[in-house]
Amino acid sequence: MEDRAGDQCREAIERALTYHPDNPEAVQLMASYLFNTEKNQEGREYLRRSVDAWLPALKQSDAPASREDIEEEHTQSDIPPYESRITTAKLLIEAEEYEVWYFSGWVCYLQMERAEEERTREEREESDEERTREEREESDEEREALKEAARSYLTKAKKVGV
């Protein structure tokens, strides 16, 4: 049933694009569908098309004073509603997720190194008797959690970047 649902979703999006090929929300919906089916490059192209359809008009207009003004302006132009623009921002982050995953992994790796350096420094300053078994276990657990997070993020970056 789920396989057929994906096909039906794509057919509905393609039908919408047939009626209005430049509709930024329909183009964005296709981008989202493609990201979900792991066709990232094609999804990026659709996302770029969607943003190119409305962003220049938004930049050229004077900045409205309130959200109500923005929504009123939307009804009079091709600028998608606020919620759709938020989705656009999320998709843009997803489209560039390689960097997000890579930097998240790198941060975890650096935190892990820092935790190891602190542990080494603390061990030099304190004798084993002063440091409780529980403190050592917490430190080891933290280091292992950071190591696993770094590995997970960097593996995801490698998968996305290939």
Residue, then its C-alpha position, 0 to 999 in steps of 0.5 A: m500500500e505504501d509503495r502505491a501511496g508514493d506513486q499516487c503522491r508523485e502523480a498528484i504533484e506532476r498533475a499540479l505541475t502540468y496545470h501550473p508549472d511555475n507554481p512555487e509551492a507545487v515545485q517545492l512539493m516535488a522537491s520535498y518528494l524527491f528528497n524523501t525518495e533519496k533523489n537529492q540532486e533532482g530535489r535540489e534542482y526543483l528546490r532551486r526552481s521554486v526559490d527562483a520563482w518567488l525570492p526575487a519578487l520578495k527581495q524587490s518589494d519593500a519589507p512589509a511591517s507585519r505578518e498580516d501585511i506579508e500574508e495580504e501581499h501573498t494573496q496579491s502575488d506569487i510569493p508563497p505563504y509564511e508556512s511554505r517559506i518556513t518549509t523552504a528554509k527546512l528544505l534548503i537546510e536538508a539540501e545542504e545537509y552534507e555540511v550540517w552532518y559534517f560539522s555536527g560530527w566534527v563538533c562532537y569529535l572536538q568535544m570528545e577530544r576535549a573531554e579526554e584532555e580534561r580526563t587526563r588533566e584530572e587524573r594527573e591532578e587527583s589520585d585514583e582514590e580521590r576520583t570515584r568510580e562513578e565519576r570515571e564511569e560518567s566520564d567514560e560514558e560521555r566520551e563514548a556517547l560523543k564518539e558514537a555521535a561523531r561517528s554517526y554524523l560523519t557517516k551520514a555526511k559521507k553517505v550524503g556527500v557521495 
